[in-house]
């Protein structure tokens, strides 16, 4: 514990199992209508929970370099809704059996903070129950066009030279089991998808989103900048070595378009010094993808604001919209027929120990009272076959469905 923390501003977790502590903090935050985020980074064991004692902040243009510590959550279409920011007023991490409280709360004493701390102490002494979460019901619109027809429309537009690639999406509403418990399912996702950024974002303004995304949008770690091109999808065969994976010309070209998009963003800002690694085949749960990494030393290139500049240029990327961006976005807005909301937006922790990690919100779902809305898309090029793209979205749904349908 931080020695500066007083007995009234810190919590003593000794003797409590970490899952119980996670549930207790989560439940009290929801009861007090506080916004919070839970995340586990790829290849890590540590689970983080962060919340604010204030309402989420609407951010018109995120400035990653000058930002407070917190968690960012942005919709697919920046024009359709605000980018939201949870300022870090309380942050705990759960690593193996150790529970660490990071924030010194003595400078932020207030009635709500005091109530939160008191309630968490009470909740820690209460037997475990499944947690509640923020729910925001929304008008659900069903797409007018069958997904396979939408893909064929995209192929036709590509052949008419309207754009090179488009990424139409679809949604699926499922009923949650009566015994659905968010924290149990979250921990199962963490166990199942070691390579993913696994998150819960729960706030009164947006309801609750659960996801396990394989795709980094950008990372700023001290003076190092990183982004990736991730595209091309096939089902993983666990009996087959990853080195034996074969990719079709369609998938290779789809991934090359995403890489070209990133390089074009670099060209727009006249950045020539970057390292490119890949493409290589990577595992993402039950799927395989092609991935290329791009890295920049911001100190050597004298570009300290590169994270903020590239966030604005990259989102929405060609991996979730298409290429060229404007033409493919127009097609999506005109024909997709439903609101993506925060699906294929971005999310992640900002300025935590001088590191910012922002991910594309894929393999995700919005939780309602008794239902969940799942989202998935597929990259369509000139060589796309509608049935295969439909099957790809079904495989992507299964990332979450496999966990939802498993025994608790």
TORMAR-521735 format. One line per 3 residues: number of its first residue (from 1); their letters; for each residue x, y, z of N, C-alpha, C. Coordinates in pm, whole numbers. Example, Ala and Ser with C-alpha at 12.3 -4.5 7.8 and 13.67 -1.06 7.14 Angstrom:
BEGIN
1) as) 1319/-569/780/1230/-450/780/1320/-330/780; 1285/-225/708/1367/-106/714/1290/3/787
END
This chain:
BEGIN
1) xxx) 83/-121/0/0/0/0/86/126/0; 37/230/-62/106/358/-60/102/414/82; 220/449/135/227/494/274/149/623/298
4) xxx) 129/700/189/55/827/204/-93/803/233; -142/684/204/-285/660/218/-322/648/366; -427/716/403/-474/708/541/-567/588/555
7) xxx) -599/555/677/-687/440/702/-826/463/644; -865/590/633/-999/619/582/-1003/621/430; -887/634/365/-890/648/220/-841/524/149
10) xxx) -805/419/221/-760/296/157/-840/179/213; -831/69/141/-905/-51/181/-807/-162/215; -841/-239/315/-757/-351/354/-817/-478/294
13) xxx) -747/-532/192/-799/-650/124/-739/-779/179; -653/-769/280/-586/-889/330/-691/-989/383; -672/-1113/342/-764/-1218/387/-882/-1240/294
16) xxx) -899/-1152/191/-1010/-1167/96/-959/-1223/-36; -1034/-1319/-91/-1000/-1376/-220/-1024/-1270/-328; -936/-1266/-430/-939/-1153/-523/-1070/-1145/-603
19) xxx) -1130/-1259/-636/-1256/-1256/-710/-1366/-1192/-625; -1364/-1222/-496/-1463/-1163/-405/-1441/-1012/-394; -1316/-970/-386/-1285/-826/-379/-1328/-756/-507
22) xxx) -1302/-819/-623/-1343/-763/-752/-1495/-747/-758; -1566/-851/-717/-1713/-845/-715/-1763/-734/-623; -1701/-725/-506/-1748/-628/-405/-1734/-486/-456
25) xxx) -1617/-452/-511/-1595/-316/-563/-1688/-288/-679; -1700/-386/-771/-1786/-370/-889/-1930/-342/-846; -1980/-424/-751/-2119/-411/-708/-2147/-276/-644
28) xxx) -2057/-230/-558/-2077/-100/-492/-2075/13/-595; -1984/5/-691/-1977/109/-795/-2108/118/-873; -2164/3/-908/-2292/3/-983/-2404/55/-894
31) xxx) -2408/14/-768/-2511/61/-676/-2508/213/-661; -2389/271/-664/-2374/417/-650/-2377/489/-784; -2405/412/-892/-2414/467/-1029/-2284/535/-1072
34) xxx) -2172/472/-1039/-2041/523/-1078/-1996/453/-1206; -1928/526/-1295/-1873/463/-1416/-1745/385/-1381; -1728/268/-1443/-1607/191/-1415/-1565/108/-1535
37) xxx) -1439/68/-1535/-1384/-20/-1638/-1298/-125/-1571; -1307/-247/-1625/-1223/-359/-1580/-1149/-408/-1703; -1018/-434/-1690/-946/-484/-1806/-829/-572/-1765
40) xxx) -794/-660/-1861/-673/-740/-1851/-603/-733/-1986; -478/-688/-1985/-404/-670/-2110/-357/-804/-2166; -331/-809/-2298/-283/-934/-2358/-156/-986/-2291
43) xxx) -149/-1117/-2275/-32/-1187/-2220/-3/-1149/-2074; -100/-1092/-2004/-82/-1054/-1864/-179/-1134/-1776; -147/-1145/-1649/-238/-1206/-1552/-314/-1098/-1474
46) xxx) -254/-982/-1462/-308/-875/-1377/-441/-820/-1430; -541/-815/-1343/-671/-755/-1376/-679/-620/-1306; -722/-518/-1380/-736/-382/-1327/-882/-342/-1319
49) xxx) -916/-268/-1214/-1048/-206/-1203/-1027/-59/-1173; -1092/26/-1253/-1079/171/-1236/-1218/233/-1237; -1240/331/-1148/-1369/401/-1147/-1348/548/-1115
52) xxx) -1454/623/-1142/-1453/766/-1112/-1567/799/-1017; -1543/898/-930/-1649/946/-841/-1731/1057/-907; -1698/1088/-1031/-1772/1187/-1109/-1832/1122/-1233
55) xxx) -1919/1193/-1300/-1975/1143/-1425/-1863/1132/-1529; -1884/1047/-1628/-1784/1036/-1735/-1772/1171/-1806; -1654/1198/-1855/-1627/1323/-1924/-1640/1300/-2074
58) xxx) -1709/1390/-2144/-1716/1383/-2289/-1596/1457/-2347; -1524/1388/-2436/-1400/1442/-2492/-1419/1464/-2642; -1405/1588/-2684/-1424/1617/-2827/-1306/1567/-2910
61) xxx) -1185/1596/-2864/-1065/1550/-2934/-966/1500/-2829; -953/1368/-2813/-863/1316/-2709/-720/1366/-2729; -658/1409/-2621/-517/1448/-2622/-445/1352/-2528
64) xxx) -383/1252/-2586/-326/1144/-2505/-207/1191/-2422; -135/1290/-2474/-12/1334/-2406/-42/1413/-2279; -148/1491/-2279/-179/1577/-2163/-293/1521/-2078
67) xxx) -343/1405/-2114/-459/1347/-2046/-428/1309/-1901; -534/1317/-1818/-527/1257/-1686/-517/1105/-1700; -485/1038/-1591/-493/892/-1589/-641/853/-1598
70) xxx) -670/752/-1677/-809/710/-1688/-830/604/-1793; -954/591/-1839/-993/488/-1936/-1081/554/-2041; -1049/532/-2168/-1121/598/-2278/-1212/497/-2348
73) xxx) -1328/544/-2394/-1429/458/-2456/-1497/539/-2565; -1479/497/-2691/-1526/579/-2803/-1610/496/-2899; -1715/556/-2957/-1799/482/-3052/-1732/464/-3188
76) xxx) -1790/379/-3271/-1740/357/-3407/-1741/487/-3486; -1852/557/-3480/-1867/681/-3556/-1855/800/-3461; -1742/871/-3464/-1725/984/-3373/-1834/1091/-3388
79) xxx) -1899/1093/-3506/-2004/1194/-3528/-2136/1154/-3461; -2150/1023/-3427/-2279/977/-3374/-2287/987/-3223; -2172/1002/-3157/-2173/1010/-3011/-2036/1050/-2961
82) xxx) -2033/1098/-2838/-1908/1151/-2782/-1814/1038/-2742; -1685/1069/-2748/-1584/984/-2685/-1591/1010/-2535; -1594/902/-2456/-1613/914/-2311/-1485/879/-2237
85) xxx) -1463/946/-2123/-1341/927/-2047/-1374/909/-1899; -1329/797/-1843/-1344/771/-1699/-1214/814/-1632; -1219/924/-1558/-1099/970/-1488/-1072/877/-1369
88) xxx) -946/843/-1352/-910/747/-1248/-911/812/-1110; -1021/787/-1036/-1027/831/-897/-997/716/-802; -1019/595/-849/-992/476/-768/-948/366/-862
91) xxx) -832/307/-837/-775/207/-927/-711/97/-844; -758/-25/-863/-697/-139/-796/-655/-241/-902; -549/-314/-872/-509/-423/-961/-501/-552/-882
94) xxx) -538/-659/-948/-543/-793/-888/-441/-878/-964; -331/-911/-899/-226/-986/-965/-191/-1106/-878; -222/-1228/-928/-209/-1349/-847/-290/-1328/-718
97) xxx) -227/-1337/-601/-303/-1320/-477/-288/-1180/-418; -218/-1092/-490/-194/-958/-438/-297/-860/-493; -350/-777/-407/-444/-673/-447/-383/-538/-410
100) xxx) -361/-454/-509/-292/-327/-486/-385/-210/-518; -399/-118/-425/-473/6/-450/-373/112/-494; -394/167/-615/-294/257/-675/-316/404/-641
103) xxx) -440/445/-629/-467/588/-613/-463/629/-466; -403/745/-441/-404/805/-309/-527/894/-300; -624/853/-221/-753/923/-220/-759/1037/-119
106) xxx) -654/1058/-41/-661/1158/66/-688/1297/11; -644/1323/-114/-664/1457/-172/-803/1475/-230; -884/1368/-229/-1017/1378/-292/-1127/1337/-195
109) xxx) -1107/1364/-69/-1209/1329/29/-1343/1394/-6; -1450/1317/-1/-1582/1371/-30/-1685/1272/17; -1811/1316/19/-1918/1232/72/-1934/1103/-8
112) xxx) -1926/1114/-142/-1945/997/-227/-1829/899/-210; -1709/952/-202/-1592/866/-180/-1601/794/-47; -1641/867/57/-1653/807/190/-1760/697/190
115) xxx) -1873/723/121/-1979/623/113/-1931/500/37; -1857/523/-71/-1803/413/-151/-1713/324/-65; -1619/385/6/-1525/308/88/-1598/231/198
118) xxx) -1694/297/262/-1772/232/368/-1850/112/312; -1913/132/196/-1994/26/136/-1910/-92/89; -1789/-62/36/-1702/-172/-7/-1661/-256/113
121) xxx) -1627/-189/223/-1589/-264/345/-1704/-355/390; -1827/-303/381/-1944/-385/417/-1962/-500/319; -1947/-470/190/-1968/-571/85/-1864/-683/96
124) xxx) -1743/-647/135/-1638/-749/151/-1677/-852/256; -1758/-812/351/-1800/-904/458/-1929/-978/425; -1981/-954/303/-2107/-1016/261/-2078/-1137/173
127) xxx) -2153/-1247/188/-2131/-1364/101/-2145/-1325/-47; -2074/-1398/-132/-2072/-1366/-275/-2208/-1388/-339; -2246/-1294/-423/-2364/-1306/-507/-2326/-1259/-646
130) xxx) -2408/-1296/-745/-2376/-1246/-879/-2402/-1095/-883; -2315/-1026/-958/-2321/-880/-956/-2428/-826/-1051; -2477/-707/-1018/-2558/-630/-1112/-2464/-546/-1197
133) xxx) -2517/-489/-1304/-2437/-402/-1390/-2527/-294/-1447; -2466/-186/-1493/-2543/-77/-1553/-2612/-127/-1680; -2740/-95/-1694/-2816/-133/-1814/-2874/-8/-1877
136) xxx) -2851/4/-2007/-2914/113/-2081/-2987/52/-2198; -3119/45/-2188/-3196/-8/-2300/-3194/92/-2413; -3185/41/-2534/-3183/130/-2649/-3280/76/-2755
139) xxx) -3320/167/-2841/-3407/124/-2951/-3325/34/-3042; -3369/-91/-3054/-3293/-187/-3133/-3347/-190/-3276; -3259/-163/-3370/-3301/-164/-3510/-3242/-287/-3578
142) xxx) -3323/-355/-3652/-3276/-469/-3730/-3238/-420/-3869; -3130/-474/-3923/-3085/-436/-4057/-3193/-471/-4159; -3215/-380/-4253/-3316/-404/-4358/-3269/-513/-4455
145) xxx) -3139/-520/-4474/-3081/-606/-4578/-3023/-732/-4514; -3051/-848/-4572/-2986/-972/-4530/-2834/-955/-4545; -2756/-1013/-4451/-2612/-989/-4451/-2545/-1036/-4581
148) xxx) -2588/-1149/-4632/-2527/-1199/-4757/-2557/-1104/-4873; -2678/-1048/-4873/-2712/-948/-4977/-2627/-823/-4961; -2600/-786/-4836/-2517/-669/-4808/-2375/-691/-4861
151) xxx) -2321/-812/-4840/-2187/-845/-4891/-2186/-835/-5043; -2287/-891/-5107/-2293/-888/-5254/-2303/-745/-5306; -2375/-661/-5232/-2385/-520/-5268/-2247/-453/-5258
154) xxx) -2171/-493/-5153/-2036/-440/-5137/-1944/-482/-5250; -1950/-608/-5288/-1867/-658/-5399/-1901/-584/-5528; -2029/-562/-5551/-2073/-490/-5670/-2016/-347/-5672
157) xxx) -2020/-281/-5555/-1968/-144/-5546/-1817/-141/-5571; -1747/-245/-5523/-1602/-253/-5546/-1574/-270/-5696; -1651/-355/-5760/-1632/-377/-5905/-1668/-253/-5986
160) xxx) -1751/-167/-5925/-1784/-39/-5989/-1684/71/-5952; -1573/30/-5885/-1465/122/-5847/-1507/230/-5748; -1608/198/-5663/-1649/295/-5560/-1550/296/-5444
163) xxx) -1489/181/-5414/-1385/168/-5311/-1318/33/-5332; -1207/9/-5257/-1132/-117/-5273/-1178/-224/-5175; -1227/-180/-5060/-1264/-273/-4955/-1368/-209/-4866
166) xxx) -1460/-292/-4812/-1557/-242/-4715/-1577/-351/-4609; -1609/-310/-4486/-1625/-406/-4376/-1766/-394/-4318; -1865/-456/-4383/-2001/-453/-4328/-2010/-541/-4204
169) xxx) -2097/-500/-4111/-2114/-573/-3985/-2258/-617/-3969; -2280/-704/-3874/-2414/-747/-3838/-2421/-766/-3687; -2541/-768/-3634/-2559/-790/-3491/-2651/-910/-3469
172) xxx) -2640/-967/-3350/-2723/-1083/-3315/-2763/-1067/-3169; -2894/-1076/-3141/-2942/-1067/-3003/-2968/-1206/-2949; -2912/-1235/-2832/-2933/-1365/-2769/-2990/-1346/-2629
175) xxx) -3055/-1448/-2578/-3104/-1444/-2440/-2994/-1492/-2346; -2979/-1422/-2234/-2882/-1465/-2134/-2943/-1573/-2046; -2861/-1669/-2007/-2909/-1772/-1915/-2949/-1708/-1782
178) xxx) -3044/-1770/-1714/-3093/-1715/-1587/-2980/-1703/-1484; -2881/-1792/-1494/-2772/-1789/-1397/-2650/-1708/-1446; -2669/-1627/-1551/-2557/-1548/-1605/-2496/-1459/-1497
181) xxx) -2366/-1471/-1480/-2294/-1386/-1385/-2178/-1320/-1458; -2178/-1188/-1461/-2082/-1112/-1541/-1937/-1140/-1499; -1910/-1140/-1371/-1771/-1158/-1326/-1721/-1299/-1357
184) xxx) -1807/-1399/-1338/-1768/-1536/-1374/-1733/-1546/-1521; -1818/-1489/-1608/-1794/-1496/-1752/-1670/-1415/-1790; -1650/-1302/-1724/-1532/-1222/-1752/-1404/-1302/-1722
187) xxx) -1400/-1367/-1609/-1281/-1444/-1571/-1261/-1563/-1665; -1370/-1621/-1714/-1359/-1730/-1811/-1302/-1679/-1943; -1343/-1558/-1984/-1286/-1497/-2105/-1136/-1475/-2088
190) xxx) -1096/-1427/-1970/-953/-1405/-1943/-875/-1537/-1956; -932/-1644/-1903/-865/-1774/-1910/-859/-1827/-2054; -965/-1804/-2129/-975/-1862/-2263/-893/-1786/-2367
193) xxx) -878/-1654/-2349/-817/-1571/-2454/-699/-1491/-2398; -587/-1563/-2381/-467/-1501/-2323/-413/-1388/-2411; -435/-1396/-2543/-379/-1297/-2635/-466/-1174/-2652
196) xxx) -581/-1169/-2586/-678/-1062/-2609/-674/-957/-2497; -725/-839/-2530/-755/-737/-2430/-899/-764/-2385; -914/-810/-2261/-1045/-854/-2212/-1099/-747/-2117
199) xxx) -1220/-699/-2145/-1268/-580/-2074/-1416/-585/-2040; -1450/-510/-1934/-1588/-471/-1905/-1587/-319/-1894; -1676/-253/-1965/-1699/-110/-1944/-1844/-95/-1904
202) xxx) -1867/-37/-1785/-2003/-29/-1732/-2026/111/-1676; -2119/182/-1736/-2152/317/-1689/-2298/348/-1719; -2359/435/-1638/-2500/466/-1662/-2527/519/-1802
205) xxx) -2428/591/-1858/-2449/655/-1989/-2450/556/-2105; -2381/443/-2092/-2366/351/-2205/-2418/211/-2178; -2459/183/-2052/-2486/46/-2015/-2354/-29/-1999
208) xxx) -2355/-160/-2024/-2239/-244/-1997/-2197/-320/-2122; -2067/-314/-2151/-2007/-383/-2266/-1901/-479/-2217; -1904/-600/-2273/-1807/-704/-2240/-1737/-746/-2369
211) xxx) -1604/-761/-2365/-1537/-797/-2489/-1400/-859/-2468; -1351/-924/-2574/-1216/-984/-2576/-1158/-958/-2714; -1095/-841/-2731/-1050/-800/-2864/-904/-837/-2889
214) xxx) -873/-884/-3011/-734/-916/-3044/-657/-799/-3103; -725/-685/-3128/-665/-582/-3214/-625/-455/-3139; -494/-433/-3134/-440/-308/-3081/-458/-198/-3184
217) xxx) -513/-85/-3142/-521/31/-3231/-389/109/-3224; -348/143/-3102/-216/205/-3084/-172/192/-2939; -41/199/-2922/17/197/-2789/127/301/-2782
220) xxx) 130/379/-2675/239/471/-2648/299/431/-2514; 422/382/-2517/492/337/-2396/618/421/-2381; 611/522/-2293/717/621/-2282/740/684/-2419
223) xxx) 853/659/-2487/876/725/-2616/856/631/-2735; 799/512/-2709/777/416/-2817/631/416/-2860; 606/429/-2991/471/422/-3049/457/291/-3125
226) xxx) 340/231/-3116/316/106/-3187/173/101/-3238; 155/46/-3358/21/16/-3410/32/-112/-3492; -83/-174/-3522/-80/-300/-3596/-184/-300/-3707
229) xxx) -154/-376/-3811/-252/-408/-3916/-295/-551/-3893; -423/-572/-3866/-475/-705/-3838/-593/-731/-3931; -581/-829/-4017/-690/-862/-4110/-669/-1003/-4162
232) xxx) -768/-1054/-4236/-763/-1193/-4278/-804/-1281/-4161; -899/-1368/-4183/-951/-1451/-4074/-975/-1593/-4124; -932/-1689/-4044/-973/-1828/-4069/-984/-1901/-3936
235) xxx) -1058/-2011/-3939/-1078/-2089/-3817/-948/-2160/-3780; -919/-2162/-3651/-798/-2228/-3604/-819/-2378/-3592; -724/-2454/-3644/-722/-2600/-3627/-615/-2630/-3521
238) xxx) -659/-2669/-3401/-563/-2685/-3290/-468/-2803/-3312; -501/-2893/-3406/-412/-3006/-3434/-306/-2972/-3538; -312/-2852/-3593/-222/-2813/-3701/-126/-2706/-3652
241) xxx) 5/-2720/-3674/101/-2615/-3633/69/-2483/-3703; 89/-2374/-3630/59/-2242/-3686/144/-2213/-3809; 264/-2274/-3815/354/-2252/-3929/302/-2314/-4058
244) xxx) 206/-2407/-4047/149/-2471/-4166/27/-2397/-4221; -5/-2281/-4163/-125/-2207/-4206/-106/-2154/-4348; -205/-2174/-4431/-204/-2121/-4568/-311/-2013/-4581
247) xxx) -278/-1905/-4651/-371/-1794/-4668/-404/-1777/-4815; -530/-1744/-4844/-572/-1722/-4982/-527/-1584/-5029; -528/-1564/-5159/-492/-1435/-5216/-585/-1325/-5165
250) xxx) -713/-1356/-5148/-810/-1260/-5097/-771/-1212/-4958; -732/-1306/-4869/-697/-1270/-4732/-566/-1191/-4725; -470/-1230/-4809/-340/-1160/-4813/-360/-1017/-4861
253) xxx) -442/-1001/-4963/-468/-866/-5016/-545/-781/-4915; -639/-844/-4845/-717/-771/-4744/-624/-717/-4634; -529/-800/-4591/-436/-756/-4488/-341/-649/-4541
256) xxx) -298/-663/-4666/-208/-565/-4726/-274/-427/-4736; -405/-425/-4759/-478/-297/-4765/-473/-225/-4631; -485/-301/-4521/-481/-241/-4388/-341/-186/-4360
259) xxx) -237/-261/-4398/-99/-213/-4381/-76/-86/-4462; -127/-85/-4586/-111/33/-4672/-180/155/-4610; -292/130/-4548/-367/239/-4484/-283/306/-4375
262) xxx) -216/223/-4292/-131/277/-4186/-14/354/-4245; 49/297/-4348/162/366/-4412/118/498/-4473; -3/502/-4530/-56/628/-4585/-76/732/-4475
265) xxx) -118/687/-4356/-131/779/-4242/6/838/-4206; 110/754/-4206/245/803/-4180/287/905/-4286; 251/876/-4411/289/968/-4520/222/1103/-4504
268) xxx) 97/1103/-4457/25/1230/-4439/96/1323/-4343; 164/1265/-4243/234/1349/-4144/385/1349/-4169; 423/1300/-4288/564/1300/-4333/655/1225/-4237
271) xxx) 605/1115/-4186/685/1030/-4098/742/916/-4181; 875/911/-4191/939/809/-4274/1013/705/-4192; 1048/738/-4067/1129/647/-3986/1038/558/-3900
274) xxx) 1006/441/-3951/927/344/-3874/978/203/-3905; 958/113/-3810/993/-28/-3830/867/-107/-3859; 874/-190/-3961/760/-273/-4002/798/-420/-3985
277) xxx) 715/-495/-3910/742/-637/-3887/619/-719/-3926; 639/-812/-4016/527/-897/-4058/504/-888/-4208; 392/-945/-4257/284/-1007/-4177/321/-1146/-4126
280) xxx) 261/-1180/-4011/275/-1316/-3958/140/-1363/-3907; 124/-1494/-3899/-1/-1553/-3850/-3/-1550/-3698; -115/-1502/-3643/-129/-1500/-3497/-259/-1570/-3456
283) xxx) -259/-1618/-3332/-377/-1686/-3276/-461/-1584/-3201; -592/-1586/-3227/-686/-1502/-3151/-803/-1590/-3110; -783/-1664/-2999/-888/-1754/-2952/-910/-1868/-3049
286) xxx) -1032/-1876/-3103/-1069/-1983/-3195/-1037/-1948/-3341; -970/-1832/-3362/-943/-1783/-3497/-795/-1757/-3519; -757/-1747/-3647/-624/-1703/-3687/-637/-1576/-3770
289) xxx) -540/-1486/-3755/-537/-1363/-3834/-396/-1338/-3886; -386/-1250/-3985/-256/-1199/-4030/-231/-1065/-3962; -108/-1047/-3914/-77/-927/-3837/59/-869/-3879
292) xxx) 62/-737/-3898/186/-663/-3921/198/-555/-3815; 316/-543/-3754/340/-443/-3651/422/-327/-3706; 386/-205/-3661/461/-84/-3697/504/-14/-3569
295) xxx) 632/20/-3560/684/86/-3440/762/212/-3477; 751/314/-3391/819/441/-3412/881/486/-3280; 1005/531/-3284/1068/594/-3168/1036/743/-3173
298) xxx) 949/789/-3084/900/929/-3090/1009/1028/-3052; 1106/983/-2973/1216/1073/-2935/1308/1095/-3055; 1345/986/-3122/1435/996/-3237/1371/1073/-3353
301) xxx) 1239/1059/-3369/1169/1128/-3478/1120/1267/-3435; 1144/1303/-3308/1101/1432/-3255/951/1454/-3278; 872/1353/-3237/727/1356/-3261/655/1314/-3133
304) xxx) 665/1394/-3025/607/1353/-2896/457/1338/-2896; 388/1407/-2990/241/1402/-2993/190/1299/-3094; 274/1205/-3135/237/1108/-3239/114/1026/-3200
307) xxx) 100/988/-3073/-15/908/-3031/-146/976/-3060; -157/1103/-3021/-281/1179/-3044/-307/1198/-3193; -203/1231/-3268/-217/1256/-3413/-262/1128/-3484
310) xxx) -199/1015/-3450/-234/890/-3518/-370/837/-3476; -411/861/-3352/-545/820/-3309/-651/885/-3398; -632/1014/-3425/-728/1086/-3509/-723/1037/-3653
313) xxx) -604/1005/-3703/-591/959/-3842/-639/816/-3860; -609/732/-3764/-635/588/-3781/-783/551/-3768; -852/611/-3671/-989/564/-3640/-1093/636/-3725
316) xxx) -1190/562/-3784/-1198/416/-3789/-1105/360/-3896; -1032/254/-3863/-932/200/-3953/-997/125/-4069; -915/95/-4168/-966/20/-4284/-1002/-123/-4245
319) xxx) -952/-170/-4129/-986/-305/-4084/-1129/-315/-4033; -1190/-200/-3999/-1329/-206/-3950/-1424/-117/-4031; -1369/-44/-4128/-1454/39/-4214/-1432/3/-4361
322) xxx) -1310/19/-4409/-1279/-10/-4547/-1177/89/-4601; -1160/86/-4733/-1060/172/-4794/-1103/204/-4937; -1099/332/-4978/-1072/451/-4897/-1179/471/-4788
325) xxx) -1138/541/-4683/-1221/550/-4563/-1357/614/-4589; -1358/733/-4648/-1485/807/-4662/-1586/731/-4746; -1540/675/-4858/-1633/604/-4948/-1690/479/-4881
328) xxx) -1605/405/-4809/-1655/284/-4743/-1747/319/-4626; -1715/428/-4554/-1804/472/-4445/-1940/513/-4499; -1942/581/-4612/-2070/621/-4674/-2154/497/-4706
331) xxx) -2088/394/-4759/-2159/270/-4791/-2217/208/-4663; -2137/202/-4557/-2182/144/-4430/-2303/221/-4375; -2292/353/-4372/-2402/435/-4319/-2529/421/-4402
334) xxx) -2511/403/-4531/-2626/396/-4622/-2694/259/-4620; -2615/151/-4603/-2671/17/-4626/-2671/-77/-4505; -2588/-50/-4404/-2575/-148/-4296/-2705/-162/-4215
337) xxx) -2769/-49/-4187/-2905/-54/-4133/-2919/-70/-3983; -2810/-57/-3906/-2824/-58/-3760/-2712/26/-3700; -2730/59/-3572/-2633/144/-3504/-2524/57/-3441
340) xxx) -2399/73/-3484/-2289/-5/-3426/-2259/37/-3283; -2295/159/-3248/-2269/210/-3114/-2120/201/-3083; -2082/129/-2976/-1940/121/-2938/-1869/2/-3001
343) xxx) -1943/-83/-3075/-1876/-190/-3149/-1787/-128/-3257; -1663/-173/-3264/-1559/-125/-3357/-1517/19/-3331; -1558/71/-3213/-1496/193/-3164/-1363/158/-3100
346) xxx) -1320/237/-3001/-1194/201/-2935/-1205/222/-2784; -1114/156/-2711/-1118/162/-2565/-981/126/-2509; -955/172/-2385/-832/130/-2320/-782/227/-2215
349) xxx) -686/184/-2135/-629/268/-2030/-534/374/-2086; -538/493/-2027/-459/607/-2075/-370/657/-1962; -243/678/-1994/-145/739/-1902/-130/663/-1770
352) xxx) -128/531/-1778/-102/450/-1659/48/418/-1658; 120/478/-1565/266/463/-1557/331/495/-1693; 288/609/-1749/340/662/-1877/314/568/-1995
355) xxx) 210/489/-1984/174/398/-2094/26/413/-2126; -3/420/-2256/-140/425/-2306/-159/310/-2404; -263/230/-2384/-290/116/-2473/-436/121/-2516
358) xxx) -458/146/-2644/-594/160/-2695/-622/50/-2798; -735/-17/-2780/-770/-132/-2863/-899/-104/-2942; -914/-173/-3055/-1038/-166/-3132/-1139/-258/-3063
361) xxx) -1261/-209/-3042/-1361/-283/-2964/-1431/-389/-3051; -1359/-500/-3071/-1411/-613/-3149/-1446/-727/-3054; -1509/-835/-3107/-1550/-951/-3028/-1616/-904/-2899
364) xxx) -1717/-820/-2915/-1778/-757/-2798/-1929/-772/-2802; -1991/-742/-2688/-2137/-742/-2683/-2184/-642/-2579; -2304/-593/-2602/-2369/-504/-2506/-2466/-588/-2424
367) xxx) -2456/-574/-2292/-2542/-651/-2202/-2667/-572/-2167; -2782/-633/-2187/-2910/-575/-2146/-2958/-653/-2023; -3080/-628/-1981/-3130/-692/-1859/-3127/-844/-1869
370) xxx) -3186/-897/-1976/-3193/-1042/-1993/-3135/-1090/-2126; -3087/-996/-2206/-3034/-1028/-2340/-2895/-969/-2357; -2831/-1008/-2466/-2705/-947/-2506/-2707/-927/-2657
373) xxx) -2652/-814/-2702/-2639/-788/-2846/-2493/-810/-2883; -2469/-908/-2970/-2334/-936/-3019/-2313/-871/-3155; -2188/-837/-3184/-2154/-768/-3308/-2036/-837/-3376
376) xxx) -2039/-840/-3509/-1925/-892/-3585/-1931/-840/-3727; -1814/-827/-3789/-1806/-783/-3928/-1705/-867/-4003; -1700/-847/-4135/-1604/-920/-4219/-1558/-828/-4331
379) xxx) -1430/-839/-4365/-1373/-757/-4470/-1413/-808/-4608; -1473/-721/-4687/-1521/-759/-4820/-1431/-694/-4926; -1378/-778/-5015/-1301/-731/-5129/-1368/-784/-5256
382) xxx) -1304/-757/-5369/-1362/-798/-5498/-1382/-949/-5506; -1298/-1025/-5435/-1304/-1171/-5443/-1391/-1236/-5336; -1463/-1156/-5260/-1542/-1211/-5150/-1659/-1296/-5198
385) xxx) -1687/-1401/-5119/-1803/-1487/-5142/-1896/-1465/-5023; -2021/-1429/-5050/-2114/-1388/-4944/-2128/-1494/-4835; -2141/-1621/-4873/-2159/-1727/-4774/-2038/-1737/-4681
388) xxx) -1918/-1723/-4738/-1796/-1732/-4656/-1784/-1615/-4560; -1824/-1496/-4604/-1818/-1379/-4514/-1920/-1394/-4401; -2037/-1449/-4433/-2138/-1476/-4330/-2081/-1575/-4227
391) xxx) -2017/-1681/-4276/-1958/-1782/-4186/-1848/-1721/-4099; -1774/-1625/-4155/-1669/-1558/-4076/-1730/-1481/-3959; -1842/-1413/-3983/-1906/-1342/-3872/-1958/-1440/-3766
394) xxx) -2006/-1555/-3809/-2052/-1656/-3713/-1934/-1705/-3626; -1818/-1725/-3689/-1699/-1767/-3613/-1661/-1660/-3511; -1674/-1534/-3549/-1639/-1424/-3458/-1740/-1415/-3343
397) xxx) -1868/-1437/-3372/-1967/-1443/-3263/-1929/-1550/-3161; -1873/-1660/-3212/-1844/-1774/-3123/-1736/-1744/-3020; -1654/-1642/-3044/-1555/-1603/-2943/-1623/-1581/-2809
400) xxx) -1736/-1510/-2810/-1810/-1486/-2687/-1913/-1595/-2659; -1977/-1646/-2763/-2082/-1747/-2742/-2026/-1873/-2678; -1902/-1912/-2714/-1843/-2031/-2654/-1833/-2018/-2503
403) xxx) -1806/-1896/-2456/-1796/-1871/-2312/-1935/-1857/-2249; -2023/-1783/-2317/-2158/-1765/-2262/-2231/-1898/-2245; -2207/-1989/-2339/-2279/-2116/-2336/-2209/-2223/-2252
406) xxx) -2090/-2191/-2201/-2018/-2289/-2121/-2075/-2291/-1978; -2046/-2398/-1908/-2092/-2408/-1770/-2019/-2306/-1684; -2089/-2249/-1587/-2028/-2148/-1500/-1925/-2212/-1409
END
